[in-house]
Amino acid sequence: MMQRGLLQAGLVIGLFAIDGCTWVRMEPGAAQVHVLRMEDDVSACKRLGEVATSVRSSVGPYQRDRLDVRDELETLARNEALTLHADSVRPEAEPARGRQRWFAYRCKG
């Protein structure tokens, strides 16, 4: 019984430790992709495509930190922008349940 309680406590502590970690790594060159706000004017930009991103928003019954989830979705969008030769991404809508859609643009040159 004591071992089971220690195991459960260890799992809970481990989940909270994981919550502060970033699971998505930025690809080389993705840091130069500009992240626009939904309300930014993109009339001078050429739309190159759409990107769908998703990450785990929960681990078991525990919800991950919303800012971590948002950051990871943004990083994934920036990584995908490179494959489209885009220099900017703009969210289509707010994240929902670990998912978000983005538009990819070329706004410079």
Secondary structure, 3 states (H helix, E strand, C coil): CHHHHHHHHHHHHHHHHHHCCCCCCCCCCHHHCEECCCCCCCCCCEEEEEEEEECCCEECCEECCHHHHHHHHHHHHHHHHHHCCCCEEEECCCCECCEEEEEEEECCC
